[in-house]
Each structure stands twice: as structure tokens, then as C-alpha cells.
Amino acid sequence: MILVLGGTSEARELAAVLHADGLTFVSSLAGRVARPRLPAGDVRIGGFGGVPGLRDYLRAQSIRAVVDATHPFAKGMTANARAACAAEHVPLLRLERPGWAHAPGADGWHWVDDHQDAARLTSEISVRPFLTVGRQELGWFTDPLKHHHVLTRVVDTPSIDVPGTWTVLLSRGPYDHDGERALIHQHGIDAVVTKDSGGDYTWPKMSVADELDIPVIVVRRTPAPDGDDVTHEVATAIAWARSMASRA
Ligand code: NAP
């Protein structure tokens, strides 16, 4: 059986093809959002219990290969997959969507190393930021931006209290250019804060910021360690999974 570590559109694309192929595989989701978009085929939900738990799972389910198609910022799961697969001698492919480092306008953005730096810089250059870093990262921003008029967009209600000056918008992409421009106008946004998620789903806010000359603050990715087997293409992951499934 192939294990697909998911939670992304790329993982769902991969699952759709493997399911159509009739391959034996299971997609794994963390269970972070209340109503996840489910991939085709079998799905398991919830953490494995760190590296030991994942090693047990790989053995118990006779997993012959793993595609780690988790989000570029799901660093914990990616590290655990690397360690568990190495320890169990299970082939691992990382499927990671390309980032925005070379996208139009990217050389004019403020690139920072982490969310703490993003929060500090945002507090200095913005009064009404649009904060789209995801629910789990909001804690880095609540204190530095406690007097700012923040618009934050998240899939599920934040699990922490946010300052009274903030507006929380519950929504899930994809988004389009006109809708993002209207939202940015409506809230008088003067900076966009995000992480280098890459992909098309959340890109329109970046092109609107470019069009309106609004500063953009982007948390950069941590590069994969040398030696990791990485692809940016779903098609490559499909071919790899097929070849793994057909191994004797
Ligand atoms: P993370 O910090 O890297 O993972 C923390 C723990 O959550 C992992 O150690 C693992 O628990 C569990 N986990 C994460 N992904 C899992 C998966 N696909 N299947 C089973 N367990 C998983 O991950 P995260 O950033 O919280 O992301 C969680 C999920 O949301 C991922 O599947 C990711 O693809 C998706 N996602 C993340 C983001 C983002 O910005 N981070 C955005 C969109 C979607 P155990 O140690 O117990 O195994």
C-alpha cells in the first residue's frame, strides 16, 4: 500500500489519479479543519504519534512507499516522514508545490524568515494589515498587532482570543482577483501578510497588492535538506507512485 500524506490540493489531485488507476493507497489528513476536503479513495484522519507512531503505522500497514504531499509549511510532518521512512527503509518522495520566490513582483516584497519577524515588521509598516498566515500562526501576531486594525482570514474559528480591533473572516479559497480587490478596498488594507504557500488558490491577493502598490510581507520557506527526493510536479509523483506500486 502507498501512503499519501495530504491536506493539499496536490495530494487530492494525486489521490484522484491513483484511485482511478485502482491502486491500493491511503490518504492521511491531520484533522486540523472541521470540514476537510476529502480526497478520492481511502482516508485516515489524525496524527500518527510522532516518529515512533509513524514507524509503527508503516510496518503495520505494510506501506511500501510514502508520498509526502503536505503543505510547504507543515514542517513537523515532513520531518517525521523523513525520519520514519529512513528508519523503516521505506521510499519517500516529497511533493511540494513551487513557491512564489520567482513570481511577478516577488523581488519587491519584504521577505522574512519566520512569523515572529513578519509580526514585527507588520507592526512597523502597517495600520490595517490583511493577515493570511493561517489560524495556527495567529499567536505570533496578537501581541505585536494588538492595536492594529487587522483583517485575518482563516478556515476555522481561531482557537485563541484575538484583539478586539481585529476582524476575523471565516472562509476557504480559492479566491479570485476581483473578489480580493473588493475585500482589500472594503477594509482599507495597507499591507498583505502571508507565507510562501505557492500555488494558485491564494495567489490573487498578491496580484491585487501588486496592482494597488500595497506592501507585501512574506515568510520564506525552509529549504528541503540535501538528499531529499523532491518534486514540484504532481505528474512526477503519480509516475513514482505507480512505479512503487508495481514493484514486486
Ligand atoms: P505540522 O505542524 O507539520 O504537523 C504537526 C503534527 O500534525 C504532525 O507531527 C502529525 O502528528 C500531524 N499531521 C500533520 N499532517 C498530517 C497528515 N497529513 N496526516 C496525519 N497527521 C498529520 O502540520 P500543520 O502545519 O499543522 O498542517 C497540518 C495539515 O494541514 C497538513 O496535512 C498540511 O498538509 C495541511 N495544511 C497545512 C497548512 C499550513 O500552513 N501549515 C496549510 C494548508 C494545509 P503526529 O506527530 O501525531 O503524527
Residues whose N, C-alpha, C, O or C-beta is under 5 A from the ligand:
A	BS01	NAP	L5 G6 G7 T8 S28 L29 A30 R32 G46 G47 F48 G49 G50 A69 T70 H71 F73 A74 K75 G76 M77 T78 V133 G134
